[in-house]
Every structure is written in structure tokens, then in C-alpha cells.
């Protein structure tokens, strides 16, 4: 092996990168995991899984969809066995499921069916089924989306007609388009489901969507019950979620007991009178839960995985100009690349921490709902809708950016990023299509604007409407900008808040005047203003964390980079409203260029030496990443070679297709060629 053999150099470059980082990786790792105890639990659980042969991923790329589904069920069974062996708590088991990247059907039971049932079932229904549900004695799914309707819950067609004579509900799919569709775990797995259906009272009065608990399959034979037509909807785009049986269901006048309505908040009397819920939107609680902090945190970890792989490969990959050491340049040192990757690291850090904040908010909301307190519901609905749009849209872009940064090898299934992209991509449309949700956000923003402008007393601002204070407090002006502005976290926060305030003001003044982009721009602006305020609080709170001063300073720079890149992405609106104003200096200056110079300096100078340490701090094992290009030791090319040897096509020297197809093709061509010579 030559002194500069690329395979050997890979490991050398990775070791040098780790030696160059100045942060205490263990300290930052504990911080990002929420504390040393949670990191230890993570590490212990991951080690249990990666040492169990059933969770081996080496053969996964070569499995058929049916084989992946069967493997997924075997993994689910094994996890429950491990719970018994290790005496895992329900939280421990939930964490273990989260560490698997196969998208198992049981995941829908855990994140949708069970929490929705727990939140909205009556005490009587809960007493009958909650223990069974918690112990996976029945498997559930959440049947909301239909063939023709998804995000527009109010227009769902499935009906639940109350029959007072028998005290039953008649669940029915009146049209082909009312067929429940895309329902995770429904195709082959679930025994029960929570069905979103229009409640129809005697006399035909439509009370809108409500939730109903319905048995789908026989618990002894697993056969579909009479009156139901259930199946799998088929393969998903890019091969994503191969182990999950997204299914369809049609109901042909299926009868369920009156008590199977999830009636903790809304119900029907025996005679058919409606019991009004304390809040009209309570039936939307299912999507609200799924959009809670879990979705935001999941996005953070997903892009954290993608950027860890991309950064590691960019560190060991050498391309282009030859340096004094006779080696090509490390790709990570090119500004055009690190300015794409380092901001993804920043977004991962922000989303992970932001998700924890949001989860605490949802937990508080759930406790309030249990005691009849609806005061936080509207605020949480707007917050989760806006964040769902923001984090899924940017995360999909970030995963693809990470994949492209790796060049041709990024397209290999062995890179680990392609599967991640395929599995994350539907986040833009499930639990609310993003452009539809934009409309919900702008309606809430305009309602807050009208309440504030119409108030005769000093208004109170919620976290999601704090930016509107700028329209009331006349002493707060847009900042004048200088190169030093981009080192001050309050400046980008204030700019983003001004942008949101002025966009909402414009939307209020131009209702009825067509502007096809305004709804999306307002939605993004108010959400980014909220997130910016939260990031400001994160930075302020770093001093009270377990991080040492140097590590806290580096993390604060990561948070600052998030703010600056968010401002850069908002330049069109900021310039439109005249918010980018330079401090008068007698010289011609361009604040937009100064912003980009500041971003470049953070990416290529301040944070570049730390980027391996910052990505190592996510704590991903090689088993978790499942990537040849992102292996911890840096030996990417050796890992790629080794994995290629496992390709089934390589198990025989002469392919089976030779005799049947290739040989006849060759003989035909040779025959035609010989004739042309004659």
C-alpha cells in the first residue's frame, strides 16, 4: 500500500479531524440528548439492539417488500421479548422502537392510536381497553385519510349514523372516494382502529368529524370482520416505508356499540341528542398530537443523521487541486460545500431542542384538556401547524442537499441517505399537506392581528404572536445594520419579527386581492419569527446548562448560524419592506453581502474545525447510520467495497439472464453484423 493510498488516508483524515476539534464531544452529546442519563439509556439500548442478530441491517437492501414486512413483525416481537427480559418500562420500549429506522407498523399504534385513545376515550371505554392497548394485546391504527380527502378533515365522507333504537353507530363508506386510504398498519396488521367519521344524528343532522373505536379483525383468526374490505395500498414512492402496511378500508354498514364513540369531550345521549364538546376542534386532537414535539425532534434527528454521513464523507473524500502534501484537497474545506452542510448541523441542533420545548407544551395541553382547560388548544394548533410545515419542508431539502454533497456515491443505497430521504419524504403531506396547513396558520395570524388592533386595553401576546407587539409598541424600530450586527443575536430575531408583523399587516389590508404567494409567505414568516424567539431563549439559557463555557460558546455559534441563514432565506421580504438598512457611514455598503460574509465566516472558519465534533455529538453508532460513507473510522471506500460483495447479483459469475436473454441478444447482433459484411 502506497503512503497516500486513499483507503489508508481516509482513516488518517478522520483521526486528524477529531484531533482538531476543540469541544468536549461527550459534554455536547449529553446536552443534545437531554442529559447524561438519557444518553446512557440511549447507548445501552442501541448496544442491545445492534448486538441482536434479528436487528442486523446488512441484508435489508436486498429484501423484497414482503420480506421486509415479515422482518418488521419479527423485530416487533423481539422488542417485546427484550422488554420482558430487561424489564423495560413503557418509555424504555418506546425509545427502543424509535431507534429502529425500518418504519414498523407498530409505530402507528404507539404514536397515533394509543395516545389518541388515551386522550379522548370515555372512562368506561378506557377501562375496557386501555390495558390491552398498552400491552399490545390489540394492535391499533388511526383511520383518518380517505381516497379523496386528507388534510381537509371537515370534508371526510365516512359516516357514523346513530341508531337510537339499538343504541349503535352504523359506520359506512358511502362512496368509492370515502375509502380510508394510506392508513399505516391497516393493510395486514391492525386488529382495531380509531376511525374519523362524520357523526350523523337522527333526522340526518351532520355534526362533523368525530372519533370511533372499531374492531377490524378477529382476535383468534386475524381475518377481516364481516362488512369490512381491507387491504394494502401497494408500494410507496422510492421504496419508502417498505415494512409498513399502509392500507385501505371500506365499511359496509358496520355496527358498533354506542359506547365505542370516543366521547370524553363530545357524545350522544341514548335518545340521540348531541353533547357539545368544550372546544369545536377537539376532534382534531389526533393530528395535533402527531404534529407535537415528536415530529419536530424527529426532523432534527433525521437531518442530524444525514449531515453526519455527509460531513464524515466530505472529511475523508479528496478531490481537485493538489496541495503541498501531494494530496488532493479535502472536500469539506471547499467553502461552496461547507456553507451547505454546516447550516444543516445548525438546523438539527435547533429542531432537536425545539421539539423538546414543543413536547412539554403538548404535555401541558393534555393535562389541561383532562381537567377541561381549553385555553392552550388554539395556540398549540397554530404552533404545531406552522412548525410541521417549516421543519418538514426544510428537512426534506436538507437530506437531499446532504445526499448531493456526496457526489455520485450519494445515490448508492449504501450511502444510507437515500433510504432516509425516501422514508422522510412523506412528512410533507401526512398529517396535513403543507400548503393546505399554510391557510390554517394565516387564519390564526390574522385572528391574532384583529384581536390586538381592536383591543381597547394593552394586549397580551402569546409566544406565537409576540412579533405583533412591533405594530403596537411604536418605540421599537427596525435595526440599522453593520457588519457587527451579525454577531448580535437580537438583530436577526428582530428582523424576522418585523418581517412577520409587516406581512400579517399586509395580509390584513389586502384580503380579497389575489397574491398566490402571500399565504405561504405569511405562514413561513410567523413560524420563523416564533422559532427565532425560541432560539434566542435557547442561547440565553446555555449558561445554565451543564455545558462548559467553551462548549456553550460553540453551541451558541451554531444557534446564531441558524438565525443568520434564516434571515438570508427571508431576504426577498426583508428587502421588499425596506428592513435591510445600513448604518450611515458615508460609504457605499451592502448589508446583504455583509450577512453572507458573516455566514461564510461561521461556516468556513469558526465552525468548520468543530464540525466533526458537533456531528459526533449526535452519538450515532455505525449500526444506527447504516452507511458505508459515514462510518465512524472514516474508511468509506473499504466499506463500500465490502458491501458491494454482498449484492446477490455478484453471487454467481454468469447471470441467469445470460442464457435466456443476453446470449440471444448477442447472437442476433453478431448474425446481423456478419450479414452486413457480406
C-alpha positions as CSV (number, residue, x, y, z in Angstrom):
1,X,0.0,0.0,0.0
2,X,1.4,3.4,-1.0
3,X,1.9,6.1,1.6
4,X,-1.0,8.0,0.1
5,X,-3.4,5.2,-0.6
6,X,-6.9,6.7,-0.4
7,X,-8.2,3.9,1.7
8,X,-5.5,4.4,4.3
9,X,-5.7,8.2,4.0
10,X,-9.4,8.0,4.9
11,X,-8.7,6.9,8.4
12,X,-5.8,9.4,8.8
13,X,-8.0,12.3,7.7
14,X,-10.8,11.3,10.1
15,X,-8.4,11.0,13.0
16,X,-6.9,14.4,12.3
17,X,-10.3,15.9,12.1
18,X,-11.2,14.6,15.5
19,X,-7.9,15.7,17.0
20,X,-8.6,19.2,15.6
21,X,-11.9,19.7,17.2
22,X,-11.7,21.7,20.4
23,X,-15.0,20.8,22.0
24,X,-15.6,18.1,24.6
25,X,-17.8,15.8,22.5
26,X,-19.1,13.9,25.5
27,X,-20.3,17.2,27.1
28,X,-22.1,18.4,23.9
29,X,-23.5,14.9,23.3
30,X,-25.1,14.8,26.8
31,X,-26.5,18.2,26.2
32,X,-28.1,17.4,22.9
33,X,-29.6,14.1,24.3
34,X,-31.2,16.0,27.2
35,X,-28.7,14.9,29.9
36,X,-26.1,12.2,30.7
37,X,-28.7,9.8,32.0
38,X,-30.7,9.9,28.8
39,X,-27.5,9.4,26.7
40,X,-26.6,6.4,28.8
41,X,-30.1,4.9,28.2
42,X,-29.7,5.6,24.5
43,X,-26.3,3.9,24.4
44,X,-27.4,0.9,26.4
45,X,-30.5,0.3,24.3
46,X,-28.6,0.7,21.0
47,X,-26.0,-1.7,22.1
48,X,-28.7,-4.2,23.0
49,X,-30.2,-3.9,19.5
50,X,-27.1,-3.8,17.4
51,X,-25.8,-7.0,19.1
52,X,-29.0,-8.9,18.4
53,X,-28.9,-10.8,15.1
54,X,-32.5,-10.1,14.4
55,X,-31.7,-6.3,14.0
56,X,-28.9,-6.8,11.6
57,X,-29.3,-4.5,8.6
58,X,-26.7,-5.9,6.2
59,X,-29.3,-7.9,4.2
60,X,-32.0,-5.3,4.3
61,X,-31.2,-3.6,0.9
62,X,-31.7,-6.9,-0.9
63,X,-35.1,-7.9,0.6
64,X,-38.4,-7.8,-1.2
65,X,-41.2,-5.7,0.3
66,X,-43.0,-8.8,1.6
67,X,-39.8,-9.9,3.3
68,X,-39.3,-6.5,4.9
69,X,-42.8,-6.6,6.3
70,X,-42.3,-10.0,7.8
71,X,-38.9,-9.0,9.1
72,X,-40.6,-5.9,10.7
73,X,-43.1,-8.1,12.5
74,X,-40.3,-10.3,13.8
75,X,-38.4,-7.3,15.1
76,X,-41.6,-6.1,16.9
77,X,-42.0,-9.4,18.6
78,X,-38.3,-9.4,19.6
79,X,-38.5,-5.9,21.1
80,X,-41.4,-7.0,23.3
81,X,-39.4,-10.1,24.3
82,X,-36.5,-7.8,25.2
83,X,-38.8,-5.7,27.2
84,X,-39.7,-8.7,29.3
85,X,-36.0,-9.8,29.6
86,X,-34.7,-6.4,30.6
87,X,-37.7,-5.2,32.5
88,X,-38.0,-2.1,30.3
89,X,-40.6,0.5,31.2
90,X,-43.1,1.6,28.6
91,X,-40.9,4.6,28.0
92,X,-37.8,2.4,27.5
93,X,-39.8,0.3,25.0
94,X,-40.9,3.5,23.2
95,X,-37.3,4.6,23.0
96,X,-36.2,1.3,21.6
97,X,-38.8,1.4,18.9
98,X,-37.6,4.9,18.0
99,X,-34.1,3.7,17.4
100,X,-35.2,1.4,14.6
101,X,-35.2,3.0,11.2
102,X,-37.5,0.5,9.5
103,X,-40.8,2.3,9.9
104,X,-42.6,-0.6,11.7
105,X,-46.4,-0.8,11.7
106,X,-46.4,-0.8,15.5
107,X,-45.1,2.7,15.3
108,X,-48.6,3.9,14.3
109,X,-50.0,2.1,17.3
110,X,-47.5,3.9,19.6
111,X,-47.6,7.5,18.1
112,X,-51.2,7.8,16.9
113,X,-53.7,5.1,18.0
114,X,-52.7,4.8,21.7
115,X,-52.3,8.5,22.6
116,X,-55.5,9.5,20.8
117,X,-57.4,6.7,22.5
118,X,-55.9,7.7,25.9
119,X,-56.7,11.4,25.4
120,X,-60.3,11.1,24.1
121,X,-61.8,7.8,25.2
122,X,-64.5,7.8,27.8
123,X,-63.6,6.4,31.3
124,X,-65.8,3.3,30.5
125,X,-64.2,2.6,27.2
126,X,-60.7,3.3,28.6
127,X,-61.3,0.8,31.5
128,X,-62.2,-1.9,29.0
129,X,-59.3,-1.5,26.5
130,X,-56.5,0.7,27.9
131,X,-54.5,-2.1,29.5
132,X,-54.9,-4.3,26.3
133,X,-53.7,-1.3,24.2
134,X,-50.7,-0.5,26.5
135,X,-49.6,-4.2,26.4
136,X,-50.1,-4.6,22.6
137,X,-52.8,-7.2,23.3
138,X,-54.5,-5.5,20.4
139,X,-52.8,-3.6,17.6
140,X,-54.3,-0.3,16.5
141,X,-54.3,2.2,13.7
142,X,-55.7,5.7,13.1
143,X,-58.2,5.8,10.1
144,X,-58.5,9.4,9.0
145,X,-57.3,10.0,5.4
146,X,-59.6,8.9,2.6
147,X,-59.0,8.3,-1.1
148,X,-60.2,11.8,-2.0
149,X,-59.7,13.7,1.2
150,X,-56.8,14.0,3.6
151,X,-55.9,17.4,5.2
152,X,-59.4,18.7,4.9
153,X,-60.9,16.7,7.8
154,X,-64.2,18.6,7.6
155,X,-64.9,17.1,4.2
156,X,-64.3,13.5,5.1
157,X,-67.1,11.3,3.7
158,X,-67.2,8.2,6.0
159,X,-70.3,8.4,8.1
160,X,-71.2,7.2,11.6
161,X,-75.0,7.3,11.9
162,X,-76.5,6.9,15.3
163,X,-79.4,4.4,15.7
164,X,-81.3,5.2,18.9
165,X,-83.4,2.0,18.7
166,X,-80.4,-0.3,19.1
167,X,-78.0,2.3,20.7
168,X,-75.4,1.7,18.0
169,X,-73.5,3.6,15.3
170,X,-73.6,2.5,11.7
171,X,-70.1,3.1,10.2
172,X,-70.4,3.3,6.4
173,X,-68.3,4.2,3.3
174,X,-70.9,5.8,1.0
175,X,-68.7,6.3,-2.0
176,X,-65.5,4.9,-3.5
177,X,-63.8,8.2,-2.6
178,X,-64.7,7.7,1.1
179,X,-62.5,4.6,1.3
180,X,-59.9,5.0,4.1
181,X,-56.5,5.1,2.4
182,X,-52.9,5.4,3.4
183,X,-53.6,4.1,6.9
184,X,-50.4,2.8,8.5
185,X,-50.6,-0.7,9.9
186,X,-54.1,-1.3,8.5
187,X,-53.2,-3.4,5.5
188,X,-52.3,-6.6,7.3
189,X,-51.5,-5.8,11.0
190,X,-54.1,-3.9,13.0
191,X,-56.9,-5.5,14.9
192,X,-58.6,-2.3,15.9
193,X,-58.7,1.3,14.7
194,X,-59.8,4.8,15.7
195,X,-62.0,5.9,12.8
196,X,-62.6,9.6,11.9
197,X,-66.1,9.8,10.6
198,X,-69.0,12.3,10.2
199,X,-71.4,11.9,13.1
200,X,-75.0,11.7,11.7
201,X,-77.8,12.1,14.3
202,X,-81.4,11.0,13.9
203,X,-83.1,13.2,11.3
204,X,-79.9,13.3,9.2
205,X,-78.2,16.2,11.1
206,X,-74.4,16.2,10.3
207,X,-72.3,17.1,13.3
208,X,-69.0,16.9,11.6
209,X,-66.0,14.6,12.2
210,X,-65.8,12.5,15.4
211,X,-63.8,9.5,16.5
212,X,-65.0,5.9,16.9
213,X,-63.3,2.8,18.2
214,X,-63.8,-0.1,15.7
215,X,-62.7,-3.7,15.7
216,X,-61.3,-4.6,12.3
217,X,-60.1,-8.3,12.6
218,X,-60.9,-11.4,14.5
219,X,-58.6,-11.8,17.5
220,X,-58.4,-15.6,17.1
221,X,-58.0,-15.9,13.3
222,X,-56.9,-12.4,12.3
223,X,-59.5,-12.5,9.5
224,X,-61.2,-9.2,8.5
225,X,-64.6,-8.9,10.1
226,X,-67.8,-9.0,8.1
227,X,-68.8,-5.7,6.5
228,X,-65.2,-4.6,6.0
229,X,-63.0,-4.7,3.0
230,X,-59.3,-4.2,3.9
231,X,-56.0,-4.5,2.1
232,X,-52.6,-3.0,1.5
233,X,-52.4,0.0,-0.9
234,X,-49.2,-1.2,-2.5
235,X,-45.6,0.1,-2.8
236,X,-44.7,3.6,-1.9
237,X,-42.6,6.1,-3.9
238,X,-38.8,5.4,-3.9
239,X,-39.4,2.2,-1.9
240,X,-40.1,4.1,1.3
241,X,-41.7,2.6,4.4
242,X,-41.4,-0.9,2.9
243,X,-42.0,-2.6,6.2
244,X,-45.2,-0.7,6.9
245,X,-48.6,-2.0,5.5
246,X,-50.3,1.3,4.7
247,X,-53.8,0.1,3.9
248,X,-57.3,0.8,2.7
249,X,-60.7,0.1,4.3
250,X,-64.3,0.2,3.2
251,X,-67.1,-0.1,5.7
252,X,-70.4,-1.6,4.6
253,X,-72.8,-0.6,7.4
254,X,-70.7,-1.9,10.2
255,X,-72.4,-1.7,13.6
256,X,-70.6,-0.7,16.7
257,X,-71.9,-0.1,20.3
258,X,-72.7,3.5,21.3
259,X,-70.0,3.3,23.9
260,X,-67.4,2.9,21.2
261,X,-67.6,6.6,20.3
262,X,-64.6,8.4,21.8
263,X,-66.8,10.5,24.0
264,X,-64.6,12.0,26.7
265,X,-65.4,15.5,25.4
266,X,-68.3,15.1,22.9
267,X,-71.0,12.5,22.9
268,X,-74.5,11.4,22.1
269,X,-77.3,10.6,24.5
270,X,-79.3,7.4,24.3
271,X,-82.1,9.2,22.6
272,X,-79.7,10.8,20.0
273,X,-79.2,14.3,21.4
274,X,-75.7,15.8,20.9
275,X,-73.5,16.5,23.9
276,X,-71.4,19.6,22.8
277,X,-67.6,19.4,23.4
278,X,-65.9,22.3,25.3
279,X,-64.0,23.2,22.1
280,X,-65.0,22.7,18.5
281,X,-61.6,21.5,17.4
282,X,-61.1,18.7,19.9
283,X,-61.7,16.0,17.3
284,X,-58.6,17.2,15.5
285,X,-56.5,16.2,18.5
286,X,-55.1,13.2,16.7
287,X,-53.2,15.2,14.2
288,X,-52.3,17.7,16.9
289,X,-50.6,15.0,18.9
290,X,-48.7,13.6,15.9
291,X,-47.6,17.2,15.0
292,X,-46.4,17.8,18.6
293,X,-42.8,17.8,19.6
294,X,-42.1,14.3,18.3
295,X,-42.4,15.5,14.7
296,X,-40.0,18.4,15.2
297,X,-37.5,16.4,17.2
298,X,-37.7,13.5,14.7
299,X,-36.9,16.0,11.9
300,X,-33.8,17.2,13.9
301,X,-32.5,13.6,14.3
302,X,-33.2,12.8,10.7
303,X,-31.2,15.7,9.3
304,X,-28.6,15.0,12.0
305,X,-28.2,11.5,10.6
306,X,-27.9,12.8,7.0
307,X,-25.4,15.6,7.8
308,X,-23.3,13.3,10.0
309,X,-22.9,10.9,7.0
310,X,-22.3,13.8,4.6
311,X,-19.7,15.6,6.8
312,X,-17.8,12.4,7.5
313,X,-17.6,11.5,3.8
314,X,-16.6,15.1,2.9
315,X,-13.9,15.0,5.5
316,X,-12.2,11.9,4.0
317,X,-13.1,12.5,0.4
318,X,-10.3,14.3,-1.6
319,X,-11.0,15.9,-4.9
320,X,-9.4,18.7,-7.0
321,X,-6.3,20.7,-6.5
322,X,-3.0,19.1,-5.2
323,X,-1.6,20.6,-2.1
324,X,1.9,20.8,-0.7
325,X,1.4,17.3,0.9
326,X,0.9,15.9,-2.7
327,X,-2.7,15.1,-1.8
328,X,-5.9,16.4,-3.3
329,X,-7.9,18.8,-1.2
330,X,-10.4,17.5,1.4
331,X,-13.8,18.3,0.0
332,X,-15.1,19.6,3.4
333,X,-12.6,22.5,3.1
334,X,-14.3,23.9,-0.1
335,X,-16.5,26.9,1.0
336,X,-19.1,26.0,-1.6
337,X,-19.6,22.7,0.2
338,X,-19.3,23.6,3.9
339,X,-21.6,26.5,3.5
340,X,-24.2,23.9,2.5
341,X,-23.5,21.4,5.2
342,X,-22.7,23.3,8.4
343,X,-26.1,25.1,8.4
344,X,-27.8,21.7,8.3
345,X,-25.9,20.9,11.5
346,X,-27.3,24.1,13.0
347,X,-30.9,23.2,12.0
348,X,-30.5,19.8,13.5
349,X,-29.4,21.2,16.8
350,X,-32.3,23.8,16.8
351,X,-35.0,21.3,15.8
352,X,-34.0,18.7,18.5
353,X,-34.1,21.3,21.3
354,X,-37.2,23.0,19.9
355,X,-39.0,19.6,19.7
356,X,-38.4,19.1,23.4
357,X,-40.0,22.5,24.1
358,X,-43.0,21.7,22.0
359,X,-43.4,18.3,23.6
360,X,-43.5,19.9,27.0
361,X,-46.2,22.3,25.6
362,X,-48.3,19.4,24.4
363,X,-47.9,17.5,27.7
364,X,-49.2,20.6,29.4
365,X,-52.1,20.9,26.9
366,X,-53.0,17.2,27.5
367,X,-53.1,17.8,31.3
368,X,-55.3,20.9,30.7
369,X,-57.7,19.0,28.5
370,X,-58.1,16.3,31.1
371,X,-59.3,18.9,33.5
372,X,-61.4,20.8,31.0
373,X,-58.9,23.6,30.3
374,X,-59.1,24.5,26.6
375,X,-57.1,27.8,26.8
376,X,-54.0,26.4,25.1
377,X,-55.7,24.5,22.3
378,X,-55.8,27.2,19.6
379,X,-52.3,28.3,20.4
380,X,-50.9,24.8,20.2
381,X,-52.8,24.1,17.0
382,X,-51.3,27.1,15.2
383,X,-47.8,26.4,16.6
384,X,-47.9,22.7,15.5
385,X,-49.3,23.5,12.1
386,X,-46.6,26.2,11.4
387,X,-43.8,24.1,12.7
388,X,-44.9,21.0,10.8
389,X,-44.6,23.0,7.6
390,X,-41.3,24.5,8.5
391,X,-39.4,21.5,9.8
392,X,-40.6,19.0,7.2
393,X,-40.0,21.3,4.2
394,X,-36.5,22.3,5.3
395,X,-35.6,18.8,6.5
396,X,-36.5,17.2,3.1
397,X,-34.4,19.8,1.4
398,X,-31.5,19.3,3.9
399,X,-31.5,15.5,3.5
400,X,-31.3,15.9,-0.3
401,X,-28.6,18.6,0.0
402,X,-26.6,16.2,2.1
403,X,-27.0,13.4,-0.4
404,X,-26.0,15.6,-3.3
405,X,-22.9,16.8,-1.5
406,X,-21.5,13.3,-1.6
407,X,-21.4,13.2,-5.4
408,X,-22.3,10.0,-7.3
409,X,-21.8,7.8,-4.3
410,X,-24.7,9.6,-2.6
411,X,-27.0,7.9,-5.0
412,X,-25.9,4.5,-3.8
413,X,-28.1,2.6,-1.5
414,X,-25.1,2.0,0.7
415,X,-24.7,5.7,1.4
416,X,-27.6,5.4,3.9
417,X,-29.1,8.8,2.9
418,X,-31.3,7.5,0.1
419,X,-33.4,5.4,2.4
420,X,-33.6,8.2,4.9
421,X,-34.9,10.5,2.2
422,X,-37.5,8.0,0.9
423,X,-38.8,7.4,4.5
424,X,-38.8,11.1,5.4
425,X,-40.3,12.5,2.2
426,X,-44.0,11.8,3.0
427,X,-43.7,14.0,6.1
428,X,-44.6,16.9,3.8
429,X,-48.0,15.5,3.2
430,X,-49.0,13.2,6.0
431,X,-50.9,14.7,8.9
432,X,-51.7,17.8,6.8
433,X,-50.4,18.7,3.4
434,X,-48.0,21.6,3.9
435,X,-49.6,24.1,1.5
436,X,-53.0,23.4,3.0
437,X,-51.7,24.0,6.5
438,X,-50.4,27.4,5.4
439,X,-54.0,28.5,5.2
440,X,-54.6,27.5,8.8
441,X,-51.6,29.4,10.0
442,X,-52.5,32.6,8.2
443,X,-56.1,32.5,9.5
444,X,-54.8,32.2,13.1
445,X,-52.3,35.0,12.5
446,X,-55.0,37.3,11.1
447,X,-57.3,36.5,14.0
448,X,-54.5,37.5,16.5
449,X,-53.9,40.7,14.5
450,X,-57.6,41.7,14.6
451,X,-57.8,40.9,18.3
452,X,-54.8,43.1,19.1
453,X,-55.8,46.0,16.8
454,X,-59.3,46.0,18.1
455,X,-58.4,45.8,21.8
456,X,-59.1,48.8,24.0
457,X,-56.7,47.6,26.6
458,X,-53.0,46.7,26.4
459,X,-52.9,43.4,24.5
460,X,-51.3,40.2,25.8
461,X,-49.0,38.5,23.4
462,X,-48.7,34.7,23.2
463,X,-45.4,33.1,22.1
464,X,-46.7,32.7,18.6
465,X,-47.9,36.2,18.3
466,X,-45.1,38.1,20.1
467,X,-44.0,39.7,16.8
468,X,-47.2,41.7,16.7
469,X,-46.0,43.8,19.5
470,X,-44.0,45.7,17.0
471,X,-47.2,47.1,15.4
472,X,-48.2,48.4,18.9
473,X,-45.0,49.5,20.6
474,X,-44.0,52.4,18.5
475,X,-40.7,52.9,20.2
476,X,-39.2,49.7,18.7
477,X,-37.8,50.4,15.2
478,X,-36.2,48.1,12.6
479,X,-32.5,47.9,13.3
480,X,-29.8,49.7,11.2
481,X,-27.3,47.2,10.0
482,X,-23.5,47.0,10.2
483,X,-21.0,44.1,10.0
484,X,-21.2,43.9,13.8
485,X,-25.0,43.3,13.6
486,X,-24.5,39.7,12.6
487,X,-22.7,38.9,15.8
488,X,-25.6,40.1,17.9
489,X,-28.4,37.5,18.2
490,X,-31.1,40.1,18.9
491,X,-30.7,41.7,15.4
492,X,-31.7,38.6,13.3
493,X,-34.5,37.9,15.7
494,X,-35.8,41.5,15.4
495,X,-35.6,41.4,11.6
496,X,-37.6,38.2,11.4
497,X,-40.2,39.5,13.8
498,X,-40.5,42.8,11.8
499,X,-40.9,40.7,8.6
500,X,-43.7,38.6,10.2
501,X,-45.5,41.7,11.6
502,X,-45.5,43.6,8.3
503,X,-46.5,40.5,6.2
504,X,-49.5,39.9,8.5
505,X,-50.4,43.6,8.3
506,X,-50.2,43.4,4.5
507,X,-52.4,40.3,4.5
508,X,-55.0,42.0,6.7
509,X,-55.1,45.1,4.4
510,X,-55.3,43.2,1.1
511,X,-57.9,40.5,1.8
512,X,-59.6,39.7,-1.5
513,X,-56.7,40.9,-3.6
514,X,-55.1,37.9,-5.3
515,X,-51.5,37.2,-4.3
516,X,-50.7,33.5,-4.8
517,X,-47.6,33.5,-2.6
518,X,-48.8,35.6,0.3
519,X,-50.4,32.8,2.3
520,X,-47.2,30.7,2.2
521,X,-45.0,33.7,2.9
522,X,-47.1,34.8,5.9
523,X,-47.1,31.2,7.3
524,X,-43.4,30.8,7.0
525,X,-42.7,34.3,8.4
526,X,-44.8,34.0,11.5
527,X,-43.4,30.5,12.2
528,X,-39.8,31.6,11.6
529,X,-40.3,34.6,13.9
530,X,-41.6,32.3,16.6
531,X,-38.7,29.9,16.2
532,X,-36.2,32.8,16.2
533,X,-37.6,33.9,19.5
534,X,-37.2,30.4,20.9
535,X,-33.6,30.2,19.6
536,X,-32.9,33.5,21.4
537,X,-34.1,31.9,24.6
538,X,-32.0,28.8,23.9
539,X,-28.9,30.9,23.6
540,X,-29.7,32.8,26.8
541,X,-30.2,29.5,28.7
542,X,-26.9,28.0,27.6
543,X,-25.2,29.5,30.7
544,X,-27.5,27.5,33.0
545,X,-26.8,24.1,31.3
546,X,-24.2,21.6,32.1
547,X,-22.1,22.8,29.2
548,X,-18.7,24.3,30.0
549,X,-18.1,27.9,28.8
550,X,-16.2,26.9,25.6
551,X,-18.8,24.3,24.6
552,X,-21.6,26.7,25.3
553,X,-19.9,29.3,23.1
554,X,-19.6,26.9,20.2
555,X,-23.2,25.8,20.5
556,X,-24.3,29.5,20.6
557,X,-22.5,30.0,17.3
558,X,-24.4,27.1,15.9
559,X,-27.7,28.7,17.0
560,X,-26.5,32.1,15.6
561,X,-25.8,30.4,12.3
562,X,-29.4,29.1,12.2
563,X,-30.7,32.7,12.7
564,X,-28.4,34.2,10.1
565,X,-29.3,31.6,7.4
566,X,-33.0,32.1,8.2
567,X,-32.5,35.8,7.6
568,X,-30.8,35.1,4.4
569,X,-33.6,32.9,3.2
570,X,-36.0,35.8,4.0
571,X,-34.2,38.5,2.0
572,X,-36.9,38.9,-0.6
573,X,-39.5,40.0,2.1
574,X,-36.9,41.9,4.2
575,X,-35.8,44.0,1.1
576,X,-39.4,44.4,0.0
577,X,-40.3,46.1,3.3
578,X,-37.1,48.2,3.4
579,X,-35.9,46.4,6.5
580,X,-32.3,46.0,5.3
581,X,-30.9,49.4,6.1
582,X,-27.2,50.1,6.6
583,X,-25.9,52.3,9.4
584,X,-25.0,55.6,7.8
585,X,-21.2,55.7,7.4
586,X,-20.5,57.8,4.3
587,X,-19.5,54.7,2.4
588,X,-21.5,52.6,0.0
589,X,-22.3,49.3,1.8
590,X,-24.4,46.3,1.0
591,X,-25.8,44.7,4.2
592,X,-26.8,41.6,2.2
593,X,-23.2,41.0,1.3
594,X,-22.1,41.6,4.9
595,X,-24.7,39.0,6.0
596,X,-23.4,36.4,3.6
597,X,-19.8,37.2,4.6
598,X,-20.8,36.6,8.2
599,X,-22.4,33.2,7.3
600,X,-19.4,32.2,5.3
601,X,-17.0,33.1,8.2
602,X,-19.1,31.0,10.6
603,X,-19.2,28.0,8.2
604,X,-15.6,28.0,6.8
605,X,-13.7,29.4,9.8
606,X,-15.4,29.4,13.2
607,X,-17.4,26.1,13.0
608,X,-15.5,24.1,10.3
609,X,-12.8,22.8,12.7
610,X,-15.6,21.7,15.1
611,X,-18.0,20.1,12.6
612,X,-16.8,16.5,13.1
613,X,-17.1,17.0,16.9
614,X,-20.5,18.6,16.5
615,X,-21.8,15.7,14.4
616,X,-20.1,13.1,16.6
617,X,-22.1,14.7,19.4
618,X,-25.3,13.3,17.9
619,X,-23.9,10.0,19.2
620,X,-24.9,7.9,16.2
621,X,-23.4,4.4,16.0
622,X,-22.4,2.8,12.7
623,X,-25.4,0.5,13.2
624,X,-27.8,3.5,13.5
625,X,-26.4,5.3,10.5
626,X,-26.2,2.1,8.3
627,X,-23.9,4.0,5.9
628,X,-20.7,2.9,4.1
629,X,-19.8,6.6,3.5
630,X,-20.5,7.7,7.1
631,X,-18.6,5.0,9.0
632,X,-17.0,6.3,12.3
633,X,-13.5,5.3,11.4
634,X,-13.6,7.1,8.0
635,X,-12.8,4.0,5.9
636,X,-15.6,4.8,3.5
637,X,-14.1,3.2,0.4
638,X,-13.3,-0.1,2.1
639,X,-16.9,-0.2,3.5
640,X,-18.3,0.5,0.0
641,X,-16.3,-2.4,-1.5
642,X,-17.3,-4.8,1.3
643,X,-21.0,-4.1,0.9
644,X,-20.9,-4.4,-2.8
645,X,-19.7,-8.0,-2.4
646,X,-23.0,-8.9,-0.7
647,X,-25.1,-7.9,-3.8
648,X,-27.0,-11.0,-4.8
649,X,-26.1,-10.4,-8.5
650,X,-22.5,-11.0,-7.5
651,X,-23.1,-14.4,-6.1
652,X,-22.8,-16.1,-9.5
653,X,-20.2,-15.3,-12.1
654,X,-22.6,-15.8,-15.0
655,X,-26.1,-14.3,-14.6
656,X,-29.2,-16.4,-15.1
657,X,-30.3,-13.8,-17.6
658,X,-27.4,-14.8,-19.9
659,X,-28.9,-17.9,-21.4
660,X,-32.4,-16.6,-21.6
661,X,-31.8,-13.0,-22.9
662,X,-28.2,-11.8,-23.1
663,X,-26.9,-14.6,-25.3
664,X,-29.8,-14.4,-27.8
665,X,-29.2,-10.6,-28.0
666,X,-25.5,-11.1,-28.7
667,X,-26.1,-13.8,-31.2
668,X,-28.7,-11.7,-33.1
669,X,-26.2,-8.8,-33.2
670,X,-23.4,-11.0,-34.4
671,X,-25.6,-12.5,-37.0
672,X,-26.7,-9.1,-38.3
673,X,-23.1,-7.9,-38.3
674,X,-21.9,-10.9,-40.3
675,X,-24.7,-10.3,-42.9
676,X,-23.7,-6.7,-43.3
677,X,-20.1,-7.8,-44.2
678,X,-21.5,-9.9,-47.0
